[in-house]
Amino acid sequence: MKPLTIFTTPALLISFAFGTSACSASATQTTPEPLRSIEITQENNQITVHFQAISNGCTSDKHFEFVLKKTPHANQLSITRTTPDRCRKMPQWISLTKRIPVDQLNPQLPLQLNNHFAIQ
């Protein structure tokens, strides 16, 4: 099993919120996708998010969206699946990458991830 990998820069703090989550096959899933690992880096005006999610053979980074919510205490980030993977290949973890423009976040607040981590 690979350990959870999290990288931050001094300007980027990360905290985690844990609750209940269900993996749904609907095309408009609103619950955060269970992840295996995540790496977050910041360069210039972009935050790059590398994460691992389950694929049955037809998953790409286009099938996920970032839902950002600004609260008085944190920038809340949820990674949600927008398109179900209906392929029949044996499920496996794949690595995906997406980016967030820095101007979408409040730099004075930490980044809080709302996704759960699968331990398998």
FENWOLIN-V570997 format. One line per field, one symbol per residue. ss: DSSP state (@ for helix, = for strand, . for the rest). phi: phi as a letter, one per 30 degrees, with the letter a starting at -180 (. if undefined). burial: b if it has 24 or more other ideal C-beta (glycine too) atoms within 12 Angstrom, else e. A space follows every 10 residues. Layout:
ss: ???
phi: ???
burial: ???
This chain:
ss: .......... ...===.... .......... ....=.==== ===..===== =====..... @@@======= ...======= =......... .========= =@@@.....= ===...=...
phi: .dddcbcbce dbcbbcccac bbdccddbdc ddddccaabb bbbhcbcccc bcbdbcjbcb dddbbcccbc cdcacccbcc dcbdccdcde ebdbcbbbbb deddcdddcd ccccdccdca
burial: eeeeeeeeee ebebebbeee beeeeeeebe ebbbbbbbbb bbeeeebbbb bbbbbeeebe bebbebbbee eeeebbbbbb bbbebeeeee eeebebbbeb eeeebeeeeb bbbbbbbeee
